[in-house]
Amino acid sequence: MVIKVYIASSSGSTSIKKQQQDVMGFLEVNKIQFEECDIANSEENRKWMRENVPVESRPTTGNPLPPQIFNEERYCGNYEDFFNAREDNIVYAFLGLIAPPGSKEAEAAAKKGLQ
């Protein structure tokens, strides 16, 4: 399974740049392999991302903005969804991955299983 992060390398928005860096930085630090898919340099990536963000997750006007996160073809969410999962220590579940032993998320899951 490959985590795909759709980003815009030439975004004029500092907010989008920070969000992209936040997601990719977290994945790198936690040694979660991912593929960076640039929508600014690839019409194919841009089209795929826009078509595969579920209707209920799209903005009411305009197109979905990066970063958008997928596990292969399964939509995980946008930056806000990622941020909330990180705050709740459920990023691995959010990404559709198994939390590594010893992680906060694995420990929380183990405690839930015991109760």
C-alpha positions in Angstrom: 0.0 0.0 0.0 1.3 3.4 -1.0 0.3 6.6 0.7 -0.1 9.3 -2.0 0.0 13.0 -1.0 -1.3 15.3 -3.7 0.5 18.6 -3.5 1.0 21.8 -5.6 4.8 22.6 -5.8 4.1 26.0 -7.1 1.2 27.1 -4.9 1.1 30.8 -4.3 -0.7 30.2 -1.0 1.6 30.1 2.1 -1.2 28.3 4.0 -1.3 25.4 1.4 2.6 25.2 1.4 2.6 24.9 5.2 -0.1 22.3 5.2 1.8 20.3 2.6 5.0 20.5 4.5 3.3 19.5 7.7 1.8 16.4 6.2 5.0 15.3 4.4 7.2 16.2 7.4 5.0 14.0 9.7 5.2 11.1 7.3 8.9 11.4 6.9 9.6 11.7 10.7 7.4 8.6 11.3 9.1 6.7 8.5 5.8 6.3 6.7 6.5 5.7 3.0 4.6 8.0 0.7 4.6 9.2 -2.9 4.4 12.9 -3.6 2.0 13.6 -6.5 2.4 17.1 -7.9 -0.7 18.6 -9.4 1.1 21.8 -10.5 3.4 19.9 -12.9 1.1 17.1 -14.0 -2.3 17.5 -15.6 -2.8 13.8 -15.1 -2.3 14.1 -11.3 -4.5 17.2 -11.1 -7.3 15.4 -13.0 -7.0 12.2 -11.0 -7.1 14.0 -7.6 -10.1 16.2 -8.5 -12.0 13.2 -9.8 -11.3 10.9 -6.8 -12.0 13.3 -3.9 -15.5 12.1 -2.8 -18.3 14.5 -3.6 -19.1 14.9 0.1 -15.5 16.0 0.8 -15.3 18.6 -2.0 -15.7 22.3 -1.3 -19.1 23.8 -2.2 -17.5 25.9 -4.9 -14.3 25.3 -6.9 -12.0 22.3 -6.8 -10.5 20.5 -3.9 -7.2 22.0 -2.9 -4.0 20.2 -1.9 -2.9 18.5 0.2 -5.2 15.6 -0.4 -4.2 12.2 1.0 -4.9 8.7 -0.5 -3.9 5.2 0.4 -3.5 3.8 -3.2 -6.9 4.7 -4.6 -8.8 5.0 -1.3 -9.4 8.6 -0.2 -8.1 9.3 3.4 -8.9 13.0 3.6 -7.6 16.5 3.3 -5.3 18.5 5.7 -8.0 19.2 8.2 -8.8 15.5 8.4 -5.1 14.7 8.8 -4.7 17.3 11.5 -7.7 16.0 13.5 -6.3 12.4 13.2 -2.9 13.5 14.4 -4.4 15.4 17.3 -6.4 12.2 18.3 -3.4 9.9 17.8 -5.1 7.9 15.1 -3.0 8.8 12.0 -2.2 5.2 11.1 -6.0 4.3 11.2 -6.7 7.5 9.2 -4.2 6.3 6.6 -5.5 2.8 6.5 -2.3 1.4 8.0 -1.5 -0.7 11.1 0.2 1.3 13.8 3.7 0.1 14.7 4.2 -1.6 18.1 5.2 0.9 20.7 3.4 3.9 19.1 0.9 5.9 21.0 -1.8 4.7 18.6 -0.9 1.0 19.0 -0.9 1.4 22.8 -4.3 3.1 22.7 -5.7 0.4 20.5 -4.3 -2.3 22.8 -5.9 -0.7 25.9 -9.2 -0.5 24.0 -9.0 -4.2 23.2 -8.4 -5.0 26.9 -11.4 -3.1 28.1 
